[in-house]
Amino acid sequence: MDIKSVFNSSFDHIDTVCLAISRLDINRAQQHTGLLYFDGDCVNFLHLAWHDTLQQDPPDKNYLWLDIPLDPANKVHFATYCAMIYENNKDGIPYGLSLDGSNFSEDGNFIQKEPHVGLTCATFVLRVFHAQGFNIIDFEKWPSREEDKKWQLKIIGILKQYVSSEYFNSQYEKILSGVARFKPEEIVVAGTLLNPPYGHDEIKEYVNTLLESIINHANKITSDSHIS
């Protein structure tokens, strides 16, 4: 994997579209991901920030970025699709721990195939890829891990104050029944390696390498900010 940052590259050198990832807080083992894409005028960071909060921001030095292995024509198409998703979903996309029943249409509209469904920052990226026929995850090779349930229950507890009781109860029941978690670092790796789709165990080594780079980058950014 060719991992880029402001220390070895520049946002100006992004090749049309790529994946970006950062540690949310140096003291928290939690990453955030989204898509960096060039719209013809500037580079934008498209990401699902929280419940009903789809954002498009300027590039952020806290993020690492990795190229997506697509040919030039498909990269242009993918970047155009990112712009369509932002334009067509400015009212927001729901946040949810189970991605069942969610998708994007050909024109970039978020689709809820059943009530009370939503996405995380990582499954937002996953659904964008899959909607364009770039299937990066093999769902049959992705376990519902018991250790992830604690994180899911914590997040749904925070989400409770922002959603209806019906929405909360639906998500809560799905978590209890077993919902696969797709971590940001896992989605970024799956989206930047050749020959997808990938199961969880197939990318562990690459995920660990990326995590090491994320932590080192976060520490360097923090160190530089203290010096300045």
N, C-alpha and C positions, 0 to 999 in steps of 0.2 A: 504494500500500500504506500502510495506517495502522499504523505500527510503535510499539508501546507499551513503556514501561519504568517502573521505579520513579521516574524523574525527571519523567515527564509523566502518570502514571496510578497506579493501585493494583491489586493483585491482587484486592481486594474488588470491583472493577468488571468483572471478567472475565464475559463473556456466555456462561455455561454451559460452553463448551469452546473451546479455541484451541490454536494451535501455539506452542511456545516454542523458542528457540535461543540458544546462547551460545558464545563462544570458550572452548575448554578451558583454554588457557593463552595469556597475552598474547604469548608468544614463539613460539607454534606456530600455523601456519595450518591449524587443525583445529577444526571446530565440533561441537557436540553438540546433539541435538534430541529432543523428546518432546512429549507432550500435557498441557496444563493443563486440568483439568476440575473442575467443581463437583459434589459428590456429595450435596448437600442440607445438609451440615454445614460443609464446608470445601473449599478448593481444593487439589487434589492434582497433583503432577507425575509422570506415568507415563512411564517410559522404559526402554529396554534399555541398561543401564549397561555390560555386558560379557557374556562367555560364561556362560550359565545364571544371569544376574543381572538379572531383571526387577524394577525398583524403583518404589516409589510414595513420593515424598518431599514435604515442604512446599515451597511456592514459594521460589525462590532469586532474590535481587536481581541476580545476574549475568546473568539471562536477559532477553531481549526477548521479547515475545509479539505475535502477529498473529491477528486474528479469522478464522474460517472462514466463508465466505459461504454459510451454510445458513439455512433458515427456523427459527423457534423450536422447532417440533416435532421437526425432524430434529436440532437441536442437543441437545435433551434425550435423544433416542434414542441419539445418538452418545456422549454422556457416560455413559449407562447401559451402553453396550457397552464403554467403557473400564474401568468398574468390574468388569464381567464378566471381561474379559481378565486383569485383575490377580488377581481371586479364583481364576480357573481355571488360572493358570500360575505360582503362587508357587514352584514347584520350579525355575522358570527356563525360559528359551528359549535355544536354542543360538545362538552367534555364528558368522556365516558370511559370506563375501564374495559368494557366489552365492545369489540368492534363489529360484532354480529349485526347484520342488517344495515350496515352503512356502506356507502360507495360514492363515487363521483360520476356524473354523466359526461357524455362526450364534449359538452360545452362548458364543463367545469362547475356545474351546480352540485352541491352536496345533496345526497339522496338518503332519506331515512326509510328503509324498506319495512321497518316496524317501529312502533312508538318507543320513545325513551332510549335512543341509541346515541352514542357519541364517540369521540376519538381522543387519544392522548397526542402529545407532540409527535411521538414516534409512529403511532398508527395513522396519524394524518399523512405523514410522509409515505408510509407503506401503501395507503389507499391511493395516493396520487400516482405512485409507480404502477400499481396493479390496474388502475383505471386506464392507463395508456398501454397496457399489454406487456409491461416490463415486470414480470412476476419474480420478485426477489426472495419471497419467503415460501417455503413448503410447509403449509399449515399442518399436514399430517406428521411432520417430524418436529413439531414444536410442542413441548409438554406444558401442562398446567402445573407449575411448580409450587409446592406448598409454601416455600419460603417467600414467594411473591405475594401470597394472600395477605400477609401482614401489611405490606406496602399498599396494596389495593384498598384494604379496609381503612387505613390511615387517610388516604386521599379521598375516598368516598365520604369519610367523616367531615373533611374540610369542605367538600363540594356540597354537602347537605344544605348549607345556608344559602346556596345560590340557585337551587333547583326545587321543583315541586316535590311533594311527598311521593307522588306516583313515580316520578323519574328516579328519585332516590331508592325507593323500594325495588324497582325493576333492576337497577344496577346492583344493588346489594344482594338480591337473590341470585343473580348471575355469578357474582363473586363467590358466594358460598357454595355454589354448585361446581365451581372450578373454571376459571377464565385464564387463558394463556396471557402472559405478560410479554410484551415486546419492548425491550429496553432501547433507549436512543442509540447507544453504542452498537447494539446488535443490528438495528435497522441500517445504520450508516455503513457498517461492514458489509452486510448483505447487498446493499445498493451500490457498492463500489468495487466488488470483486467480479471477475469474469465468470461466466457460465452459471448464473443462478437458475432456479431457486435453491435456497439453502435451508437445511434444518438447523436446529439449535446447536447440536454437538459438532457440526461440521465447521463452525466458524469460531469456536472457543478461543483458539490460539490467536487469531486475528483480533478478536475482541479485547483480549488481554493486552495485546500490543497497543491498540488504540487507546485503551484506558490509561496505560502508562504515559502515553504522549499527552493526553488530556490533563492529567495530574501535573506533569512537568510543566506544561504550558501555563496552567493556572498559577502554579507557584512562581513562575518567572514573571508573569504579569503582575502578581501581587508584590513581588520583590522590587520590580521596576517602579511601581507606583509609590512604594515607600521611599525609594531613593529620590524620586523627583519631588 
